[in-house]
């Protein structure tokens, strides 16, 4: 756990303009967000949600981005195991940046909200057990149309 605390990055400190968690970020900040996270030591993984319509689609994409093994079960427990395995030897610092978030949001609001909630809980649990720091960012034009 000490290794994790030594490497922990205060996201609010490096990105003071961010809203609170979960991080719903305007897509216009994409390059700044990725650049600052990379400079802070995060492995930045980008996931395009344009074709995601359900949790299963999301879990498949996350498995691909995380280079999950062939036996990856495409469920929340399997995803947690893949992430936990990343922190076996040394705590990880991973930022997942979801682009085109509004596509999943608009296609299936219930599963989008459920996924955001489950991923946030997973990030906290991985941190609490010392596996690593997982930060999640959802990019879209979140401002309501006028």
Buried (B, 14 or more C-beta within 10 A) or exposed (E): EEEBEEBEBEBEEBBEEBEEBBBBBBBEBBEEBBEBBEEBEBEBBBBBBEEBBBBEBBBBBBBEBBEBEEEBEBEBEBBBBBBBBBBEEEBBBBBBBBBBBBBBBEBBEEBBEEBBEBBBEBBEBBBEEEBBBBBBBBBBEBEEEE
